[in-house]
Amino acid sequence: MTVASSAPVATYSALTLLGLAILPLMTSDIAPNAGNPPASSPATPTLFTITGTIAQPLSPGRSSPLDLELTNNHFFNLQFTGLHVTLESVDAPMATAALPCSVDDFEVKQLSVTPAITVPERSTTTLSELGVAVEILPHLGMLNPEVNQDGCKGAILNLRYDYTGSSQ
């Protein structure tokens, strides 16, 4: 890859990002600042980020697409060949021993196909704006077992995004 001297030089053969998304469930139970970044966020701009929200609140037996927002602050395009979403943890303030809530109460369905996704340099866009159909988007769902899931009301789900790709 050749880059003009005024642009940062970077070569990626495999990119890995550990991202964090905070997704409220049953939003009336969530504090208004639940999705705000921590006050200790670094002042240095991040060259690439993935964030996301669900289209509708989750409830037992339902899922919602994750139309992830991709921000590329590089001076070159990034092409993705793989994207994986992992549910890392659940913060469930209403959970008790009698009404538990854990990652086992949820599921992540990955992209049903992995299209080649190109994020233009110095831009922010969503998967749907890049032409990824809703049916293909990753989905986050809440399972519907035969037990009371009230412990999951107001839960915050922490996601990690891993991706592979290259510069263009």
N, C-alpha and C positions, 0 to 999 in steps of 0.2 A: 504494500500500500504506500502511495506517495502522498504526502500532505504538504501544503504550502507552509512556509516557515512561520507564518503568523498564527497558524492553528496548532492546537496541542496534538502531539503525535501519540497515537494509541493503536495497538493492534489487538484484536480479540479473536481468538479461535473458539473459545467457549466462555460465555458470560454467566456469572452466577450472582444473583442478588437476593439478599435476605430482606424482605420487605415486611411491613407490618400494616395490616388494615384493621381498623376497629369498626365492627359492624354491630349496630344495636338491634336487639330483638324486641318486638312489642314496644316500640319507641316511646310510648307514654310513660314507661317505667325507667327511662334513661335520663341521666343528668344532661343538661343542655351542652356541657363542654366535653362530653364523652368522646367525641371524635377529634378533639383538638390535639396537636402534637405536644409532647412534653416540653416544659419551659427550658429544659437543658439541651434542646436540639442544636446541632452544630451550626455555626454561622456560615461555614463554607458551603457554597452551593453544591448540590449533588448533581453528578453528570447524567444519571439516569434513575428514574423512579417509576414504580408501579404502585398505584393506589386503586381502590375500588369500593363500590357500594353495591348493595343489593337493590333491586327494583322495588321490592315490597317486603314488609316485615315477615319473618319466618314464623310458622306455627306448625304444630305436629302434622306430619304427612305432606308438607308442602316444601317446594324448593323455589329458588329465585336465581335468575342469571346474574353473574358477576361481569358487568361491562367494564372491564379494567381500563383505567386511564394510564397512558404511557407518556412520560415526559423525557425527551431526549435533548439534553443541553450540550451535546457534542457538536462539533463542526463537521460532522459526517453522518450519513444515514446509518441506521442499525437494522439489520434483517434478522428476525427471529425464526428459528426452526423448531423450537420447543418451548413450551410454557407449562409449568406444573404448579398447582395451588395446593398447599398443605395447611390443614387446620392444626395449629400449634397448641393452642390452649383456650380454655373458656374461663372467663371471670363471671361467676354466677352469684351475685350477692344474696339472692333469695334461696339458694340451695342449702339444704340441711341434710342430716343423716337420713331422715325419713323421705325427703324430697331432693335427691341428688341431681346434679347436672354436670356432665363432663363431655369431652370430645366424642365419647361413644354415643351421644344423643344426636349427633350431626353427621352429615356425609358431604363430601366434595366430589362432584362429577367433573372430570377434566374436560378440556376441549375435546369434542367428539372426533374431530380430525385436527391435524396440526397444519394449518395453512401457512405458507410463507408470509410473514407479516413484516412490512418495512415501515419503520418509524422515521420520518424525515428529520434531518438535522434541525436543531434549535426549534423543536415543536412539541406541543402537547396534543394528544389525540386519544380517542377511545378505540377499543377493538371494533365496536359497531361502526364508527366513522371510517375505519379501515376496511369495511366491507365484510366483517365476520358476522354471519347471521346469528340471531338470538338462539336458535336451536343448537348451534355449535359452541356458543360461549360456555365457559365453565359455570357450573351451577352449585350453589350452596343449599343444602336441604336439612330439614329437621326430621328425624325419624319419628315414627308413630307406634311405639311399643304399647303393650297393654298395661302400662303403669302411668300414674299421675306424673306429669312433667312440669308442674307448677314451679319447681326449683329452677327451671330455665327461664322464667319470666325476667326480663330485664338483663339477660346475660350479654356479655361482650365477647365476641369471638376474635381471636388473634390469628391472622393468616400469615403464611410465608409464601413468597413467590420465587420460584427458581426458573431460570430460563437459559436457553442456549441460543447462540446466534453469532453474527459476525458483522464487522463494519463493511460499508459499501463505498 
